Amino acid sequence: MIGMDEGSSSARMSRYETGAHEPPFSIAERLASVLKVPAAYFYCDDDRLAEFLICYVVLGEFQKNQVLALTLELSGPAFAGSDSSTSSTTCPTTDAKLSHKS
């Protein structure tokens, strides 16, 4: 299903699960595709973030922009625009710019 040899896949998956080996990112991407989750899901150390990612991937672009705008708004005054009616906010890690009405 994800392109692993069936003869060795059980042992390999077991080593991944126990942390003895870390799968290449390409394996994580293939697993994610089969399970219909983002690859980032496998690397979350916070269950709430993992759940958020599963919910996020089913949103449309407009909804994703709304989620980002709300997240930036909730992040605190460091990311708030100076104009209270319309602000342009930039995410510090991606430099993604959003314009939104307050």
MDTraj code that builds the backbone (N, CA, C; nanometers):
import mdtraj as md
import numpy as np

residues = "MET ILE GLY MET ASP GLU GLY SER SER SER ALA ARG MET SER ARG TYR GLU THR GLY ALA HIS GLU PRO PRO PHE SER ILE ALA GLU ARG LEU ALA SER VAL LEU LYS VAL PRO ALA ALA TYR PHE TYR CYS ASP ASP ASP ARG LEU ALA GLU PHE LEU ILE CYS TYR VAL VAL LEU GLY GLU PHE GLN LYS ASN GLN VAL LEU ALA LEU THR LEU GLU LEU SER GLY PRO ALA PHE ALA GLY SER ASP SER SER THR SER SER THR THR CYS PRO THR THR ASP ALA LYS LEU SER HIS LYS SER".split()
xyz = np.array([
    [0.0817, -0.1202, 0.0000],
    [0.0000, 0.0000, 0.0000],
    [0.0865, 0.1272, 0.0000],
    [0.1989, 0.1223, 0.0746],
    [0.2865, 0.2397, 0.0750],
    [0.4209, 0.2098, 0.0110],
    [0.4311, 0.0934, -0.0535],
    [0.5523, 0.0598, -0.1266],
    [0.6603, -0.0077, -0.0440],
    [0.6258, -0.0646, 0.0713],
    [0.7236, -0.1373, 0.1515],
    [0.7146, -0.2857, 0.1175],
    [0.8291, -0.3540, 0.1181],
    [0.8331, -0.4980, 0.0957],
    [0.7566, -0.5678, 0.2072],
    [0.6580, -0.6478, 0.1716],
    [0.5729, -0.7128, 0.2717],
    [0.6508, -0.8038, 0.3651],
    [0.7592, -0.8634, 0.3172],
    [0.8379, -0.9541, 0.3989],
    [0.9091, -0.8848, 0.5147],
    [0.9464, -0.7597, 0.4948],
    [1.0193, -0.6884, 0.5999],
    [0.9386, -0.5747, 0.6625],
    [0.8213, -0.5504, 0.6109],
    [0.7452, -0.4338, 0.6573],
    [0.7027, -0.4446, 0.8033],
    [0.6660, -0.5631, 0.8495],
    [0.6218, -0.5792, 0.9877],
    [0.7347, -0.5470, 1.0851],
    [0.8527, -0.6009, 1.0589],
    [0.9674, -0.5739, 1.1459],
    [1.0074, -0.4266, 1.1386],
    [1.0067, -0.3703, 1.0202],
    [1.0428, -0.2283, 1.0051],
    [0.9449, -0.1392, 1.0785],
    [0.8137, -0.1661, 1.0629],
    [0.7130, -0.0845, 1.1304],
    [0.7283, -0.0959, 1.2823],
    [0.7600, -0.2153, 1.3303],
    [0.7806, -0.2347, 1.4734],
    [0.8979, -0.1504, 1.5229],
    [1.0052, -0.1459, 1.4466],
    [1.1213, -0.0641, 1.4859],
    [1.0877, 0.0840, 1.4823],
    [1.0032, 0.1251, 1.3892],
    [0.9592, 0.2651, 1.3853],
    [0.8769, 0.2971, 1.5106],
    [0.7853, 0.2053, 1.5438],
    [0.6960, 0.2272, 1.6579],
    [0.7715, 0.2340, 1.7899],
    [0.8755, 0.1529, 1.8047],
    [0.9515, 0.1516, 1.9302],
    [1.0566, 0.2613, 1.9353],
    [1.0793, 0.3286, 1.8231],
    [1.1785, 0.4354, 1.8210],
    [1.3193, 0.3862, 1.7930],
    [1.3346, 0.2576, 1.7632],
    [1.4666, 0.2038, 1.7314],
    [1.5198, 0.2632, 1.6013],
    [1.4298, 0.2913, 1.5093],
    [1.4648, 0.3549, 1.3824],
    [1.3597, 0.4607, 1.3519],
    [1.4007, 0.5608, 1.2781],
    [1.3059, 0.6634, 1.2338],
    [1.2863, 0.6479, 1.0839],
    [1.1606, 0.6403, 1.0412],
    [1.1372, 0.6217, 0.8973],
    [1.1760, 0.7471, 0.8194],
    [1.2184, 0.7289, 0.6964],
    [1.2446, 0.8461, 0.6123],
    [1.1153, 0.9268, 0.5943],
    [1.1295, 1.0552, 0.5717],
    [1.0127, 1.1409, 0.5550],
    [0.9237, 1.0919, 0.4409],
    [0.9837, 1.0348, 0.3386],
    [0.9037, 0.9841, 0.2257],
    [0.8071, 0.8746, 0.2712],
    [0.8474, 0.7928, 0.3687],
    [0.7569, 0.6903, 0.4235],
    [0.6441, 0.7583, 0.5004],
    [0.6773, 0.8593, 0.5793],
    [0.5743, 0.9338, 0.6533],
    [0.4748, 0.9965, 0.5561],
    [0.5245, 1.0493, 0.4450],
    [0.4350, 1.1090, 0.3449],
    [0.3429, 1.0040, 0.2837],
    [0.3952, 0.8870, 0.2556],
    [0.3110, 0.7813, 0.1970],
    [0.2074, 0.7305, 0.2972],
    [0.2502, 0.7125, 0.4230],
    [0.1546, 0.6726, 0.5270],
    [0.0455, 0.7780, 0.5423],
    [0.0866, 0.9041, 0.5429],
    [-0.0090, 1.0136, 0.5574],
    [-0.1101, 1.0125, 0.4438],
    [-0.0620, 0.9878, 0.3250],
    [-0.1511, 0.9847, 0.2091],
    [-0.2545, 0.8724, 0.2225],
    [-0.2098, 0.7548, 0.2634],
    [-0.3005, 0.6406, 0.2797],
    [-0.4006, 0.6673, 0.3912],
    [-0.3528, 0.7266, 0.5013],
    [-0.4397, 0.7514, 0.6175],
    [-0.5177, 0.8825, 0.6072],
    [-0.4885, 0.9602, 0.5039],
    [-0.5554, 1.0891, 0.4792],
    [-0.5361, 1.1868, 0.5958],
    [-0.4112, 1.1951, 0.6417],
    [-0.3702, 1.2929, 0.7425],
    [-0.2470, 1.3646, 0.6883],
    [-0.2165, 1.4838, 0.7384],
    [-0.0932, 1.5496, 0.6937],
    [0.0286, 1.4785, 0.7535],
    [0.1397, 1.4789, 0.6822],
    [0.2615, 1.4141, 0.7321],
    [0.3043, 1.4738, 0.8662],
    [0.2789, 1.6011, 0.8869],
    [0.3155, 1.6673, 1.0127],
    [0.2490, 1.6008, 1.1328],
    [0.1363, 1.5351, 1.1105],
    [0.0641, 1.4663, 1.2177],
    [0.1549, 1.3695, 1.2930],
    [0.2414, 1.2995, 1.2207],
    [0.3275, 1.1985, 1.2815],
    [0.4368, 1.2585, 1.3700],
    [0.4586, 1.3872, 1.3576],
    [0.5673, 1.4508, 1.4308],
    [0.5170, 1.5405, 1.5443],
    [0.3874, 1.5405, 1.5707],
    [0.3297, 1.6239, 1.6766],
    [0.3610, 1.5646, 1.8130],
    [0.4048, 1.6509, 1.9037],
    [0.4265, 1.6059, 2.0408],
    [0.3145, 1.6538, 2.1322],
    [0.2099, 1.7071, 2.0717],
    [0.0945, 1.7585, 2.1447],
    [-0.0305, 1.6996, 2.0791],
    [-0.1088, 1.6249, 2.1548],
    [-0.2287, 1.5612, 2.0988],
    [-0.3279, 1.6624, 2.0427],
    [-0.3353, 1.7802, 2.1044],
    [-0.4290, 1.8820, 2.0538],
    [-0.3846, 1.9325, 1.9174],
    [-0.2537, 1.9490, 1.8996],
    [-0.2032, 1.9926, 1.7700],
    [-0.2287, 1.8856, 1.6641],
    [-0.2094, 1.7599, 1.6994],
    [-0.2358, 1.6507, 1.6053],
    [-0.3833, 1.6503, 1.5637],
    [-0.4721, 1.6688, 1.6612],
    [-0.6155, 1.6735, 1.6309],
    [-0.6487, 1.7944, 1.5436],
    [-0.5858, 1.9077, 1.5745],
    [-0.6063, 2.0285, 1.4947],
    [-0.5653, 2.0050, 1.3495],
    [-0.4512, 1.9413, 1.3286],
    [-0.4038, 1.9159, 1.1923],
    [-0.5011, 1.8300, 1.1133],
    [-0.5587, 1.7298, 1.1792],
    [-0.6563, 1.6440, 1.1113],
    [-0.7784, 1.7258, 1.0694],
    [-0.8223, 1.8155, 1.1571],
    [-0.9370, 1.9009, 1.1246],
    [-0.9010, 2.0032, 1.0167],
    [-0.7804, 2.0581, 1.0255],
    [-0.7366, 2.1648, 0.9343],
    [-0.7336, 2.1194, 0.7881],
    [-0.6887, 1.9961, 0.7636],
    [-0.6714, 1.9522, 0.6249],
    [-0.8017, 1.9426, 0.5474],
    [-0.9148, 1.9327, 0.6157],
    [-1.0418, 1.9224, 0.5439],
    [-1.1035, 2.0585, 0.5138],
    [-1.0426, 2.1660, 0.5650],
    [-1.0955, 2.3001, 0.5423],
    [-1.0622, 2.3494, 0.4027],
    [-1.1450, 2.4393, 0.3510],
    [-1.1165, 2.5060, 0.2249],
    [-1.0181, 2.6202, 0.2486],
    [-0.9697, 2.6804, 0.1420],
    [-0.8706, 2.7878, 0.1525],
    [-0.9225, 2.9072, 0.2332],
    [-1.0466, 2.9465, 0.2101],
    [-1.1032, 3.0599, 0.2835],
    [-1.1054, 3.0302, 0.4332],
    [-1.1494, 2.9094, 0.4687],
    [-1.1545, 2.8702, 0.6104],
    [-1.0145, 2.8627, 0.6707],
    [-0.9175, 2.8137, 0.5944],
    [-0.7799, 2.8079, 0.6439],
    [-0.7275, 2.9489, 0.6723],
    [-0.7609, 3.0429, 0.5853],
    [-0.7193, 3.1818, 0.6088],
    [-0.7867, 3.2386, 0.7333],
    [-0.9130, 3.2026, 0.7558],
    [-0.9827, 3.2470, 0.8765],
    [-0.9172, 3.1895, 1.0014],
    [-0.8806, 3.0629, 0.9968],
    [-0.8146, 2.9982, 1.1107],
    [-0.6811, 3.0670, 1.1394],
    [-0.6043, 3.0955, 1.0340],
    [-0.4766, 3.1624, 1.0532],
    [-0.4964, 3.3016, 1.1115],
    [-0.5937, 3.3757, 1.0608],
    [-0.6203, 3.5104, 1.1121],
    [-0.6595, 3.5052, 1.2599],
    [-0.7456, 3.4122, 1.2954],
    [-0.7868, 3.3990, 1.4358],
    [-0.6688, 3.3585, 1.5239],
    [-0.5869, 3.2679, 1.4744],
    [-0.4692, 3.2240, 1.5505],
    [-0.3746, 3.3402, 1.5745],
    [-0.3525, 3.4198, 1.4716],
    [-0.2652, 3.5364, 1.4872],
    [-0.3251, 3.6365, 1.5847],
    [-0.4557, 3.6538, 1.5773],
    [-0.5244, 3.7456, 1.6686],
    [-0.5109, 3.6978, 1.8136],
    [-0.5259, 3.5687, 1.8348],
    [-0.5178, 3.5124, 1.9694],
    [-0.3737, 3.5044, 2.0220],
    [-0.2776, 3.5155, 1.9308],
    [-0.1370, 3.5055, 1.9707],
    [-0.0905, 3.6238, 2.0529],
    [-0.1675, 3.7301, 2.0545],
    [-0.1324, 3.8423, 2.1396],
    [-0.0987, 3.9682, 2.0633],
    [-0.0690, 4.0723, 2.1388],
    [-0.0463, 4.2041, 2.0805],
    [0.0771, 4.2125, 1.9915],
    [0.1693, 4.1207, 2.0027],
    [0.2886, 4.1262, 1.9188],
    [0.2547, 4.1151, 1.7706],
    [0.1400, 4.0537, 1.7385],
    [0.1023, 4.0344, 1.5989],
    [-0.0181, 4.1177, 1.5575],
    [-0.0704, 4.1997, 1.6467],
    [-0.1896, 4.2791, 1.6161],
    [-0.1523, 4.3979, 1.5287],
    [-0.2413, 4.4326, 1.4365],
    [-0.2209, 4.5503, 1.3526],
    [-0.2509, 4.6763, 1.4322],
    [-0.2028, 4.7909, 1.3852],
    [-0.2217, 4.9165, 1.4582],
    [-0.3582, 4.9777, 1.4343],
    [-0.4191, 4.9512, 1.3178],
    [-0.5514, 5.0053, 1.2854],
    [-0.6569, 4.9069, 1.3357],
    [-0.7518, 4.9531, 1.4146],
    [-0.8498, 4.8624, 1.4749],
    [-0.9546, 4.8124, 1.3769],
    [-0.9788, 4.8824, 1.2643],
    [-1.0825, 4.8373, 1.1716],
    [-1.0284, 4.7400, 1.0676],
    [-0.9102, 4.7669, 1.0145],
    [-0.8482, 4.6780, 0.9182],
    [-0.7032, 4.6633, 0.9562],
    [-0.6571, 4.5416, 0.9637],
    [-0.5163, 4.5222, 0.9964],
    [-0.4549, 4.4244, 0.8984],
    [-0.3270, 4.4359, 0.8820],
    [-0.2521, 4.3438, 0.8005],
    [-0.1548, 4.2749, 0.8947],
    [-0.1659, 4.1462, 0.9048],
    [-0.0878, 4.0713, 1.0017],
    [0.0064, 3.9782, 0.9282],
    [0.1283, 3.9684, 0.9753],
    [0.2260, 3.8787, 0.9158],
    [0.2646, 3.7735, 1.0173],
    [0.2579, 3.6510, 0.9762],
    [0.2993, 3.5405, 1.0619],
    [0.4517, 3.5425, 1.0711],
    [0.5067, 3.5440, 1.1908],
    [0.6513, 3.5578, 1.2044],
    [0.7315, 3.4413, 1.1488],
    [0.6744, 3.3226, 1.1401],
    [0.7514, 3.2085, 1.0918],
    [0.7397, 3.1876, 0.9417],
    [0.6304, 3.2302, 0.8814],
    [0.6121, 3.2057, 0.7383],
    [0.6116, 3.3332, 0.6563],
    [0.6018, 3.4461, 0.7211],
    [0.5865, 3.5751, 0.6541],
    [0.4614, 3.5788, 0.5678],
    [0.3646, 3.4928, 0.5991],
    [0.2377, 3.4929, 0.5265],
    [0.1600, 3.6166, 0.5698],
    [0.1148, 3.6927, 0.4735],
    [0.0451, 3.8170, 0.5052],
    [-0.1035, 3.7992, 0.4827],
    [-0.1811, 3.8421, 0.5827],
    [-0.3269, 3.8345, 0.5757],
    [-0.3855, 3.9706, 0.6027],
    [-0.4862, 4.0050, 0.5303],
    [-0.5632, 4.1254, 0.5597],
    [-0.6990, 4.0808, 0.6080],
    [-0.7451, 4.1413, 0.7169],
    [-0.8753, 4.1025, 0.7688],
    [-0.9398, 4.2215, 0.8369],
    [-1.0716, 4.2188, 0.8393],
    [-1.1509, 4.3226, 0.9084],
    [-1.1721, 4.2782, 1.0515],
    [-1.1610, 4.3721, 1.1434],
    [-1.1866, 4.3400, 1.2847],
    [-1.3318, 4.3559, 1.3161],
])
top = md.Topology()
chain = top.add_chain()
for i, resn in enumerate(residues, 1):
    res = top.add_residue(resn, chain, resSeq=i)
    for name in ("N", "CA", "C"):
        top.add_atom(name, md.element.get_by_symbol(name[0]), res)
traj = md.Trajectory(xyz[None], top)
